[in-house]
Amino acid sequence: MRGLGSGIKFACPHCESPTIVRTSETVTRQTRQAKLICTNADCGHTFVVVVEAVRTISPSAKHHPSVHMPMAHAHARKRT
């Protein structure tokens, strides 16, 4: 999984240690699947994560016709 800066961080769900992406593949234009492995040798958990683009914050200047994502809405402030 690639991103700006240091990328997405995902802790092991069992021991909360950092993980390493072993493989990654595109599933759809909006979805990517990756196999991660825990860096804690005493844990060694290997698992799969799915990353999906779900909402648009700022529309693309190069919109692809097959990509359909709703616009994100600002959360309304709670009034007291």
PDB file with one MODEL, atoms N, CA, C and O in Angstrom:
MODEL        1
ATOM      1  N   MET A   1       0.846  -1.173   0.000  1.00  0.00           N
ATOM      2  CA  MET A   1       0.000   0.000   0.000  1.00  0.00           C
ATOM      3  C   MET A   1       0.886   1.228   0.000  1.00  0.00           C
ATOM      4  O   MET A   1       1.714   1.410   0.892  1.00  0.00           O
ATOM      5  N   ARG A   2       0.710   2.047  -0.979  1.00  0.00           N
ATOM      6  CA  ARG A   2       1.536   3.238  -1.089  1.00  0.00           C
ATOM      7  C   ARG A   2       0.707   4.471  -0.799  1.00  0.00           C
ATOM      8  O   ARG A   2      -0.502   4.497  -1.027  1.00  0.00           O
ATOM      9  N   GLY A   3       1.359   5.464  -0.306  1.00  0.00           N
ATOM     10  CA  GLY A   3       0.713   6.733  -0.037  1.00  0.00           C
ATOM     11  C   GLY A   3       1.784   7.799   0.076  1.00  0.00           C
ATOM     12  O   GLY A   3       2.968   7.521  -0.116  1.00  0.00           O
ATOM     13  N   LEU A   4       1.380   8.997   0.381  1.00  0.00           N
ATOM     14  CA  LEU A   4       2.346  10.066   0.577  1.00  0.00           C
ATOM     15  C   LEU A   4       3.068   9.872   1.897  1.00  0.00           C
ATOM     16  O   LEU A   4       2.524   9.267   2.821  1.00  0.00           O
ATOM     17  N   GLY A   5       4.272  10.375   1.992  1.00  0.00           N
ATOM     18  CA  GLY A   5       5.012  10.279   3.245  1.00  0.00           C
ATOM     19  C   GLY A   5       5.372   8.849   3.556  1.00  0.00           C
ATOM     20  O   GLY A   5       5.860   8.123   2.691  1.00  0.00           O
ATOM     21  N   SER A   6       5.136   8.440   4.784  1.00  0.00           N
ATOM     22  CA  SER A   6       5.538   7.098   5.216  1.00  0.00           C
ATOM     23  C   SER A   6       4.479   6.046   4.920  1.00  0.00           C
ATOM     24  O   SER A   6       4.712   4.871   5.202  1.00  0.00           O
ATOM     25  N   GLY A   7       3.341   6.406   4.371  1.00  0.00           N
ATOM     26  CA  GLY A   7       2.327   5.437   4.001  1.00  0.00           C
ATOM     27  C   GLY A   7       1.376   5.105   5.127  1.00  0.00           C
ATOM     28  O   GLY A   7       1.423   5.711   6.197  1.00  0.00           O
ATOM     29  N   ILE A   8       0.521   4.147   4.881  1.00  0.00           N
ATOM     30  CA  ILE A   8      -0.480   3.722   5.848  1.00  0.00           C
ATOM     31  C   ILE A   8       0.176   2.832   6.894  1.00  0.00           C
ATOM     32  O   ILE A   8       0.956   1.940   6.559  1.00  0.00           O
ATOM     33  N   LYS A   9      -0.138   3.074   8.147  1.00  0.00           N
ATOM     34  CA  LYS A   9       0.370   2.242   9.242  1.00  0.00           C
ATOM     35  C   LYS A   9      -0.775   1.354   9.723  1.00  0.00           C
ATOM     36  O   LYS A   9      -1.910   1.811   9.860  1.00  0.00           O
ATOM     37  N   PHE A  10      -0.468   0.086   9.976  1.00  0.00           N
ATOM     38  CA  PHE A  10      -1.487  -0.847  10.445  1.00  0.00           C
ATOM     39  C   PHE A  10      -0.860  -1.735  11.505  1.00  0.00           C
ATOM     40  O   PHE A  10       0.076  -2.480  11.215  1.00  0.00           O
ATOM     41  N   ALA A  11      -1.363  -1.664  12.727  1.00  0.00           N
ATOM     42  CA  ALA A  11      -0.837  -2.475  13.835  1.00  0.00           C
ATOM     43  C   ALA A  11      -1.448  -3.875  13.808  1.00  0.00           C
ATOM     44  O   ALA A  11      -2.564  -4.065  13.324  1.00  0.00           O
ATOM     45  N   CYS A  12      -0.717  -4.836  14.323  1.00  0.00           N
ATOM     46  CA  CYS A  12      -1.227  -6.202  14.456  1.00  0.00           C
ATOM     47  C   CYS A  12      -2.457  -6.175  15.361  1.00  0.00           C
ATOM     48  O   CYS A  12      -2.403  -5.596  16.446  1.00  0.00           O
ATOM     49  N   PRO A  13      -3.557  -6.786  14.941  1.00  0.00           N
ATOM     50  CA  PRO A  13      -4.757  -6.772  15.772  1.00  0.00           C
ATOM     51  C   PRO A  13      -4.611  -7.597  17.061  1.00  0.00           C
ATOM     52  O   PRO A  13      -5.410  -7.436  17.983  1.00  0.00           O
ATOM     53  N   HIS A  14      -3.606  -8.475  17.133  1.00  0.00           N
ATOM     54  CA  HIS A  14      -3.421  -9.295  18.328  1.00  0.00           C
ATOM     55  C   HIS A  14      -2.490  -8.640  19.343  1.00  0.00           C
ATOM     56  O   HIS A  14      -2.861  -8.465  20.503  1.00  0.00           O
ATOM     57  N   CYS A  15      -1.273  -8.275  18.910  1.00  0.00           N
ATOM     58  CA  CYS A  15      -0.288  -7.758  19.873  1.00  0.00           C
ATOM     59  C   CYS A  15      -0.013  -6.263  19.721  1.00  0.00           C
ATOM     60  O   CYS A  15       0.740  -5.691  20.509  1.00  0.00           O
ATOM     61  N   GLU A  16      -0.610  -5.632  18.727  1.00  0.00           N
ATOM     62  CA  GLU A  16      -0.486  -4.201  18.450  1.00  0.00           C
ATOM     63  C   GLU A  16       0.918  -3.756  18.022  1.00  0.00           C
ATOM     64  O   GLU A  16       1.233  -2.567  18.062  1.00  0.00           O
ATOM     65  N   SER A  17       1.754  -4.711  17.614  1.00  0.00           N
ATOM     66  CA  SER A  17       3.076  -4.376  17.075  1.00  0.00           C
ATOM     67  C   SER A  17       2.917  -3.868  15.641  1.00  0.00           C
ATOM     68  O   SER A  17       1.894  -4.115  15.003  1.00  0.00           O
ATOM     69  N   PRO A  18       3.939  -3.152  15.130  1.00  0.00           N
ATOM     70  CA  PRO A  18       3.891  -2.715  13.731  1.00  0.00           C
ATOM     71  C   PRO A  18       3.859  -3.921  12.791  1.00  0.00           C
ATOM     72  O   PRO A  18       4.264  -5.024  13.160  1.00  0.00           O
ATOM     73  N   THR A  19       3.374  -3.693  11.582  1.00  0.00           N
ATOM     74  CA  THR A  19       3.328  -4.754  10.574  1.00  0.00           C
ATOM     75  C   THR A  19       4.081  -4.306   9.327  1.00  0.00           C
ATOM     76  O   THR A  19       4.385  -3.126   9.153  1.00  0.00           O
ATOM     77  N   ILE A  20       4.372  -5.269   8.470  1.00  0.00           N
ATOM     78  CA  ILE A  20       5.041  -5.021   7.194  1.00  0.00           C
ATOM     79  C   ILE A  20       4.152  -5.565   6.090  1.00  0.00           C
ATOM     80  O   ILE A  20       3.607  -6.662   6.215  1.00  0.00           O
ATOM     81  N   VAL A  21       3.998  -4.803   5.002  1.00  0.00           N
ATOM     82  CA  VAL A  21       3.246  -5.277   3.836  1.00  0.00           C
ATOM     83  C   VAL A  21       4.131  -6.259   3.076  1.00  0.00           C
ATOM     84  O   VAL A  21       5.234  -5.907   2.658  1.00  0.00           O
ATOM     85  N   ARG A  22       3.656  -7.478   2.896  1.00  0.00           N
ATOM     86  CA  ARG A  22       4.415  -8.500   2.160  1.00  0.00           C
ATOM     87  C   ARG A  22       4.050  -8.478   0.681  1.00  0.00           C
ATOM     88  O   ARG A  22       4.935  -8.533  -0.174  1.00  0.00           O
ATOM     89  N   THR A  23       2.760  -8.397   0.369  1.00  0.00           N
ATOM     90  CA  THR A  23       2.289  -8.293  -1.016  1.00  0.00           C
ATOM     91  C   THR A  23       1.093  -7.357  -1.043  1.00  0.00           C
ATOM     92  O   THR A  23       0.434  -7.137  -0.027  1.00  0.00           O
ATOM     93  N   SER A  24       0.826  -6.816  -2.214  1.00  0.00           N
ATOM     94  CA  SER A  24      -0.290  -5.902  -2.386  1.00  0.00           C
ATOM     95  C   SER A  24      -0.784  -6.008  -3.817  1.00  0.00           C
ATOM     96  O   SER A  24       0.013  -6.105  -4.750  1.00  0.00           O
ATOM     97  N   GLU A  25      -2.102  -5.989  -3.989  1.00  0.00           N
ATOM     98  CA  GLU A  25      -2.638  -6.061  -5.343  1.00  0.00           C
ATOM     99  C   GLU A  25      -3.898  -5.215  -5.478  1.00  0.00           C
ATOM    100  O   GLU A  25      -4.658  -5.040  -4.526  1.00  0.00           O
ATOM    101  N   THR A  26      -4.098  -4.698  -6.686  1.00  0.00           N
ATOM    102  CA  THR A  26      -5.292  -3.933  -6.988  1.00  0.00           C
ATOM    103  C   THR A  26      -6.450  -4.901  -7.202  1.00  0.00           C
ATOM    104  O   THR A  26      -6.326  -5.881  -7.937  1.00  0.00           O
ATOM    105  N   VAL A  27      -7.584  -4.616  -6.550  1.00  0.00           N
ATOM    106  CA  VAL A  27      -8.793  -5.416  -6.729  1.00  0.00           C
ATOM    107  C   VAL A  27      -9.719  -4.692  -7.710  1.00  0.00           C
ATOM    108  O   VAL A  27     -10.197  -5.287  -8.675  1.00  0.00           O
ATOM    109  N   THR A  28      -9.966  -3.409  -7.457  1.00  0.00           N
ATOM    110  CA  THR A  28     -10.723  -2.540  -8.358  1.00  0.00           C
ATOM    111  C   THR A  28     -10.022  -1.184  -8.369  1.00  0.00           C
ATOM    112  O   THR A  28      -9.017  -1.014  -7.679  1.00  0.00           O
ATOM    113  N   ARG A  29     -10.521  -0.227  -9.126  1.00  0.00           N
ATOM    114  CA  ARG A  29      -9.934   1.118  -9.138  1.00  0.00           C
ATOM    115  C   ARG A  29      -9.976   1.758  -7.760  1.00  0.00           C
ATOM    116  O   ARG A  29      -9.165   2.635  -7.463  1.00  0.00           O
ATOM    117  N   GLN A  30     -10.902   1.337  -6.918  1.00  0.00           N
ATOM    118  CA  GLN A  30     -11.071   1.945  -5.600  1.00  0.00           C
ATOM    119  C   GLN A  30     -10.652   1.033  -4.452  1.00  0.00           C
ATOM    120  O   GLN A  30     -10.707   1.448  -3.294  1.00  0.00           O
ATOM    121  N   THR A  31     -10.235  -0.198  -4.743  1.00  0.00           N
ATOM    122  CA  THR A  31      -9.939  -1.163  -3.694  1.00  0.00           C
ATOM    123  C   THR A  31      -8.589  -1.831  -3.916  1.00  0.00           C
ATOM    124  O   THR A  31      -8.236  -2.208  -5.033  1.00  0.00           O
ATOM    125  N   ARG A  32      -7.848  -1.964  -2.831  1.00  0.00           N
ATOM    126  CA  ARG A  32      -6.548  -2.639  -2.845  1.00  0.00           C
ATOM    127  C   ARG A  32      -6.512  -3.635  -1.686  1.00  0.00           C
ATOM    128  O   ARG A  32      -7.021  -3.345  -0.603  1.00  0.00           O
ATOM    129  N   GLN A  33      -5.920  -4.793  -1.907  1.00  0.00           N
ATOM    130  CA  GLN A  33      -5.804  -5.834  -0.886  1.00  0.00           C
ATOM    131  C   GLN A  33      -4.326  -6.083  -0.628  1.00  0.00           C
ATOM    132  O   GLN A  33      -3.523  -6.123  -1.560  1.00  0.00           O
ATOM    133  N   ALA A  34      -3.965  -6.254   0.662  1.00  0.00           N
ATOM    134  CA  ALA A  34      -2.566  -6.479   1.005  1.00  0.00           C
ATOM    135  C   ALA A  34      -2.441  -7.552   2.081  1.00  0.00           C
ATOM    136  O   ALA A  34      -3.301  -7.677   2.952  1.00  0.00           O
ATOM    137  N   LYS A  35      -1.349  -8.328   2.007  1.00  0.00           N
ATOM    138  CA  LYS A  35      -1.019  -9.301   3.051  1.00  0.00           C
ATOM    139  C   LYS A  35       0.018  -8.647   3.949  1.00  0.00           C
ATOM    140  O   LYS A  35       1.042  -8.159   3.472  1.00  0.00           O
ATOM    141  N   LEU A  36      -0.250  -8.637   5.251  1.00  0.00           N
ATOM    142  CA  LEU A  36       0.650  -8.032   6.221  1.00  0.00           C
ATOM    143  C   LEU A  36       1.179  -9.097   7.171  1.00  0.00           C
ATOM    144  O   LEU A  36       0.526 -10.113   7.410  1.00  0.00           O
ATOM    145  N   ILE A  37       2.378  -8.849   7.714  1.00  0.00           N
ATOM    146  CA  ILE A  37       2.951  -9.746   8.710  1.00  0.00           C
ATOM    147  C   ILE A  37       3.392  -8.917   9.912  1.00  0.00           C
ATOM    148  O   ILE A  37       3.963  -7.837   9.763  1.00  0.00           O
ATOM    149  N   CYS A  38       3.122  -9.437  11.089  1.00  0.00           N
ATOM    150  CA  CYS A  38       3.493  -8.772  12.335  1.00  0.00           C
ATOM    151  C   CYS A  38       5.011  -8.827  12.502  1.00  0.00           C
ATOM    152  O   CYS A  38       5.639  -9.844  12.207  1.00  0.00           O
ATOM    153  N   THR A  39       5.599  -7.719  12.980  1.00  0.00           N
ATOM    154  CA  THR A  39       7.050  -7.670  13.181  1.00  0.00           C
ATOM    155  C   THR A  39       7.484  -8.283  14.509  1.00  0.00           C
ATOM    156  O   THR A  39       8.680  -8.454  14.748  1.00  0.00           O
ATOM    157  N   ASN A  40       6.537  -8.611  15.365  1.00  0.00           N
ATOM    158  CA  ASN A  40       6.844  -9.236  16.653  1.00  0.00           C
ATOM    159  C   ASN A  40       7.053 -10.733  16.419  1.00  0.00           C
ATOM    160  O   ASN A  40       6.102 -11.451  16.110  1.00  0.00           O
ATOM    161  N   ALA A  41       8.295 -11.205  16.565  1.00  0.00           N
ATOM    162  CA  ALA A  41       8.622 -12.615  16.313  1.00  0.00           C
ATOM    163  C   ALA A  41       7.855 -13.566  17.211  1.00  0.00           C
ATOM    164  O   ALA A  41       7.605 -14.706  16.820  1.00  0.00           O
ATOM    165  N   ASP A  42       7.474 -13.130  18.409  1.00  0.00           N
ATOM    166  CA  ASP A  42       6.701 -13.981  19.315  1.00  0.00           C
ATOM    167  C   ASP A  42       5.243 -14.092  18.888  1.00  0.00           C
ATOM    168  O   ASP A  42       4.534 -14.990  19.342  1.00  0.00           O
ATOM    169  N   CYS A  43       4.790 -13.201  18.030  1.00  0.00           N
ATOM    170  CA  CYS A  43       3.409 -13.223  17.546  1.00  0.00           C
ATOM    171  C   CYS A  43       3.348 -13.864  16.159  1.00  0.00           C
ATOM    172  O   CYS A  43       2.733 -14.914  15.977  1.00  0.00           O
ATOM    173  N   GLY A  44       3.995 -13.218  15.182  1.00  0.00           N
ATOM    174  CA  GLY A  44       4.087 -13.772  13.830  1.00  0.00           C
ATOM    175  C   GLY A  44       2.786 -13.834  13.045  1.00  0.00           C
ATOM    176  O   GLY A  44       2.711 -14.533  12.035  1.00  0.00           O
ATOM    177  N   HIS A  45       1.765 -13.120  13.486  1.00  0.00           N
ATOM    178  CA  HIS A  45       0.470 -13.148  12.793  1.00  0.00           C
ATOM    179  C   HIS A  45       0.604 -12.607  11.373  1.00  0.00           C
ATOM    180  O   HIS A  45       1.208 -11.556  11.162  1.00  0.00           O
ATOM    181  N   THR A  46       0.045 -13.320  10.404  1.00  0.00           N
ATOM    182  CA  THR A  46      -0.028 -12.878   9.013  1.00  0.00           C
ATOM    183  C   THR A  46      -1.494 -12.767   8.659  1.00  0.00           C
ATOM    184  O   THR A  46      -2.272 -13.679   8.939  1.00  0.00           O
ATOM    185  N   PHE A  47      -1.885 -11.645   8.037  1.00  0.00           N
ATOM    186  CA  PHE A  47      -3.305 -11.421   7.764  1.00  0.00           C
ATOM    187  C   PHE A  47      -3.486 -10.531   6.547  1.00  0.00           C
ATOM    188  O   PHE A  47      -2.520  -9.980   6.020  1.00  0.00           O
ATOM    189  N   VAL A  48      -4.727 -10.394   6.105  1.00  0.00           N
ATOM    190  CA  VAL A  48      -5.065  -9.617   4.921  1.00  0.00           C
ATOM    191  C   VAL A  48      -5.869  -8.393   5.331  1.00  0.00           C
ATOM    192  O   VAL A  48      -6.756  -8.475   6.180  1.00  0.00           O
ATOM    193  N   VAL A  49      -5.545  -7.239   4.709  1.00  0.00           N
ATOM    194  CA  VAL A  49      -6.330  -6.020   4.891  1.00  0.00           C
ATOM    195  C   VAL A  49      -6.846  -5.574   3.523  1.00  0.00           C
ATOM    196  O   VAL A  49      -6.264  -5.892   2.485  1.00  0.00           O
ATOM    197  N   VAL A  50      -7.944  -4.835   3.550  1.00  0.00           N
ATOM    198  CA  VAL A  50      -8.512  -4.261   2.330  1.00  0.00           C
ATOM    199  C   VAL A  50      -8.621  -2.755   2.551  1.00  0.00           C
ATOM    200  O   VAL A  50      -9.180  -2.305   3.551  1.00  0.00           O
ATOM    201  N   VAL A  51      -8.084  -1.983   1.610  1.00  0.00           N
ATOM    202  CA  VAL A  51      -8.162  -0.525   1.671  1.00  0.00           C
ATOM    203  C   VAL A  51      -9.057  -0.080   0.526  1.00  0.00           C
ATOM    204  O   VAL A  51      -8.878  -0.494  -0.620  1.00  0.00           O
ATOM    205  N   GLU A  52     -10.032   0.777   0.858  1.00  0.00           N
ATOM    206  CA  GLU A  52     -11.004   1.196  -0.144  1.00  0.00           C
ATOM    207  C   GLU A  52     -11.213   2.707  -0.102  1.00  0.00           C
ATOM    208  O   GLU A  52     -11.368   3.288   0.973  1.00  0.00           O
ATOM    209  N   ALA A  53     -11.215   3.338  -1.266  1.00  0.00           N
ATOM    210  CA  ALA A  53     -11.564   4.755  -1.377  1.00  0.00           C
ATOM    211  C   ALA A  53     -13.093   4.826  -1.330  1.00  0.00           C
ATOM    212  O   ALA A  53     -13.763   4.222  -2.169  1.00  0.00           O
ATOM    213  N   VAL A  54     -13.655   5.561  -0.352  1.00  0.00           N
ATOM    214  CA  VAL A  54     -15.103   5.535  -0.151  1.00  0.00           C
ATOM    215  C   VAL A  54     -15.820   6.878  -0.322  1.00  0.00           C
ATOM    216  O   VAL A  54     -17.012   6.894  -0.628  1.00  0.00           O
ATOM    217  N   ARG A  55     -15.124   8.004  -0.132  1.00  0.00           N
ATOM    218  CA  ARG A  55     -15.756   9.318  -0.252  1.00  0.00           C
ATOM    219  C   ARG A  55     -14.807  10.298  -0.920  1.00  0.00           C
ATOM    220  O   ARG A  55     -13.589  10.178  -0.796  1.00  0.00           O
ATOM    221  N   THR A  56     -15.367  11.260  -1.620  1.00  0.00           N
ATOM    222  CA  THR A  56     -14.594  12.320  -2.264  1.00  0.00           C
ATOM    223  C   THR A  56     -14.545  13.524  -1.341  1.00  0.00           C
ATOM    224  O   THR A  56     -15.576  13.982  -0.848  1.00  0.00           O
ATOM    225  N   ILE A  57     -13.344  14.032  -1.110  1.00  0.00           N
ATOM    226  CA  ILE A  57     -13.179  15.255  -0.325  1.00  0.00           C
ATOM    227  C   ILE A  57     -13.056  16.436  -1.281  1.00  0.00           C
ATOM    228  O   ILE A  57     -13.661  17.486  -1.066  1.00  0.00           O
ATOM    229  N   SER A  58     -12.266  16.255  -2.342  1.00  0.00           N
ATOM    230  CA  SER A  58     -12.094  17.270  -3.371  1.00  0.00           C
ATOM    231  C   SER A  58     -12.175  16.558  -4.720  1.00  0.00           C
ATOM    232  O   SER A  58     -11.392  15.641  -4.966  1.00  0.00           O
ATOM    233  N   PRO A  59     -13.093  16.949  -5.597  1.00  0.00           N
ATOM    234  CA  PRO A  59     -13.273  16.237  -6.866  1.00  0.00           C
ATOM    235  C   PRO A  59     -12.011  16.229  -7.732  1.00  0.00           C
ATOM    236  O   PRO A  59     -11.210  17.164  -7.698  1.00  0.00           O
ATOM    237  N   SER A  60     -11.855  15.171  -8.495  1.00  0.00           N
ATOM    238  CA  SER A  60     -10.715  15.023  -9.399  1.00  0.00           C
ATOM    239  C   SER A  60     -10.888  15.898 -10.635  1.00  0.00           C
ATOM    240  O   SER A  60     -12.001  16.068 -11.133  1.00  0.00           O
ATOM    241  N   ALA A  61      -9.797  16.445 -11.120  1.00  0.00           N
ATOM    242  CA  ALA A  61      -9.815  17.190 -12.372  1.00  0.00           C
ATOM    243  C   ALA A  61      -9.760  16.233 -13.566  1.00  0.00           C
ATOM    244  O   ALA A  61      -9.947  16.647 -14.710  1.00  0.00           O
ATOM    245  N   LYS A  62      -9.502  14.949 -13.290  1.00  0.00           N
ATOM    246  CA  LYS A  62      -9.432  13.923 -14.339  1.00  0.00           C
ATOM    247  C   LYS A  62     -10.362  12.771 -13.995  1.00  0.00           C
ATOM    248  O   LYS A  62      -9.928  11.620 -13.948  1.00  0.00           O
ATOM    249  N   HIS A  63     -11.618  13.061 -13.757  1.00  0.00           N
ATOM    250  CA  HIS A  63     -12.606  12.063 -13.347  1.00  0.00           C
ATOM    251  C   HIS A  63     -12.659  10.878 -14.305  1.00  0.00           C
ATOM    252  O   HIS A  63     -12.700  11.059 -15.522  1.00  0.00           O
ATOM    253  N   HIS A  64     -12.658   9.674 -13.758  1.00  0.00           N
ATOM    254  CA  HIS A  64     -12.813   8.458 -14.562  1.00  0.00           C
ATOM    255  C   HIS A  64     -14.283   8.050 -14.499  1.00  0.00           C
ATOM    256  O   HIS A  64     -14.849   8.006 -13.407  1.00  0.00           O
ATOM    257  N   PRO A  65     -14.917   7.753 -15.625  1.00  0.00           N
ATOM    258  CA  PRO A  65     -16.359   7.469 -15.638  1.00  0.00           C
ATOM    259  C   PRO A  65     -16.794   6.253 -14.822  1.00  0.00           C
ATOM    260  O   PRO A  65     -17.964   6.155 -14.451  1.00  0.00           O
ATOM    261  N   SER A  66     -15.885   5.331 -14.536  1.00  0.00           N
ATOM    262  CA  SER A  66     -16.291   4.142 -13.771  1.00  0.00           C
ATOM    263  C   SER A  66     -16.175   4.339 -12.256  1.00  0.00           C
ATOM    264  O   SER A  66     -16.553   3.456 -11.486  1.00  0.00           O
ATOM    265  N   VAL A  67     -15.655   5.489 -11.830  1.00  0.00           N
ATOM    266  CA  VAL A  67     -15.473   5.743 -10.401  1.00  0.00           C
ATOM    267  C   VAL A  67     -16.655   6.557  -9.877  1.00  0.00           C
ATOM    268  O   VAL A  67     -16.908   7.673 -10.332  1.00  0.00           O
ATOM    269  N   HIS A  68     -17.373   5.978  -8.912  1.00  0.00           N
ATOM    270  CA  HIS A  68     -18.534   6.641  -8.307  1.00  0.00           C
ATOM    271  C   HIS A  68     -18.352   6.684  -6.795  1.00  0.00           C
ATOM    272  O   HIS A  68     -18.485   5.667  -6.114  1.00  0.00           O
ATOM    273  N   MET A  69     -18.046   7.873  -6.277  1.00  0.00           N
ATOM    274  CA  MET A  69     -17.876   8.046  -4.832  1.00  0.00           C
ATOM    275  C   MET A  69     -18.669   9.277  -4.402  1.00  0.00           C
ATOM    276  O   MET A  69     -18.592  10.322  -5.048  1.00  0.00           O
ATOM    277  N   PRO A  70     -19.427   9.158  -3.319  1.00  0.00           N
ATOM    278  CA  PRO A  70     -20.176  10.318  -2.834  1.00  0.00           C
ATOM    279  C   PRO A  70     -19.246  11.379  -2.265  1.00  0.00           C
ATOM    280  O   PRO A  70     -18.130  11.084  -1.839  1.00  0.00           O
ATOM    281  N   MET A  71     -19.722  12.613  -2.265  1.00  0.00           N
ATOM    282  CA  MET A  71     -18.975  13.707  -1.647  1.00  0.00           C
ATOM    283  C   MET A  71     -19.060  13.577  -0.135  1.00  0.00           C
ATOM    284  O   MET A  71     -20.117  13.256   0.409  1.00  0.00           O
ATOM    285  N   ALA A  72     -17.945  13.826   0.544  1.00  0.00           N
ATOM    286  CA  ALA A  72     -17.936  13.840   2.004  1.00  0.00           C
ATOM    287  C   ALA A  72     -18.617  15.117   2.466  1.00  0.00           C
ATOM    288  O   ALA A  72     -18.461  16.169   1.846  1.00  0.00           O
ATOM    289  N   HIS A  73     -19.363  15.028   3.540  1.00  0.00           N
ATOM    290  CA  HIS A  73     -20.038  16.194   4.099  1.00  0.00           C
ATOM    291  C   HIS A  73     -19.364  16.562   5.410  1.00  0.00           C
ATOM    292  O   HIS A  73     -18.997  15.689   6.196  1.00  0.00           O
ATOM    293  N   ALA A  74     -19.202  17.855   5.641  1.00  0.00           N
ATOM    294  CA  ALA A  74     -18.632  18.312   6.907  1.00  0.00           C
ATOM    295  C   ALA A  74     -19.586  17.941   8.024  1.00  0.00           C
ATOM    296  O   ALA A  74     -20.801  18.070   7.880  1.00  0.00           O
ATOM    297  N   HIS A  75     -19.041  17.486   9.127  1.00  0.00           N
ATOM    298  CA  HIS A  75     -19.875  17.134  10.274  1.00  0.00           C
ATOM    299  C   HIS A  75     -20.444  18.388  10.894  1.00  0.00           C
ATOM    300  O   HIS A  75     -19.732  19.363  11.136  1.00  0.00           O
ATOM    301  N   ALA A  76     -21.726  18.348  11.145  1.00  0.00           N
ATOM    302  CA  ALA A  76     -22.379  19.502  11.774  1.00  0.00           C
ATOM    303  C   ALA A  76     -21.939  19.613  13.230  1.00  0.00           C
ATOM    304  O   ALA A  76     -21.797  18.603  13.919  1.00  0.00           O
ATOM    305  N   ARG A  77     -21.728  20.818  13.686  1.00  0.00           N
ATOM    306  CA  ARG A  77     -21.357  21.050  15.091  1.00  0.00           C
ATOM    307  C   ARG A  77     -22.540  20.786  15.993  1.00  0.00           C
ATOM    308  O   ARG A  77     -23.671  21.158  15.682  1.00  0.00           O
ATOM    309  N   LYS A  78     -22.271  20.145  17.105  1.00  0.00           N
ATOM    310  CA  LYS A  78     -23.332  19.920  18.092  1.00  0.00           C
ATOM    311  C   LYS A  78     -23.596  21.227  18.827  1.00  0.00           C
ATOM    312  O   LYS A  78     -22.673  21.930  19.238  1.00  0.00           O
ATOM    313  N   ARG A  79     -24.851  21.527  18.979  1.00  0.00           N
ATOM    314  CA  ARG A  79     -25.213  22.738  19.721  1.00  0.00           C
ATOM    315  C   ARG A  79     -25.589  22.360  21.126  1.00  0.00           C
ATOM    316  O   ARG A  79     -26.292  21.375  21.355  1.00  0.00           O
ATOM    317  N   THR A  80     -25.115  23.152  22.070  1.00  0.00           N
ATOM    318  CA  THR A  80     -25.427  22.891  23.475  1.00  0.00           C
ATOM    319  C   THR A  80     -26.386  23.902  24.025  1.00  0.00           C
ATOM    320  O   THR A  80     -26.756  23.830  25.197  1.00  0.00           O
TER     321      THR A  80
ENDMDL
END
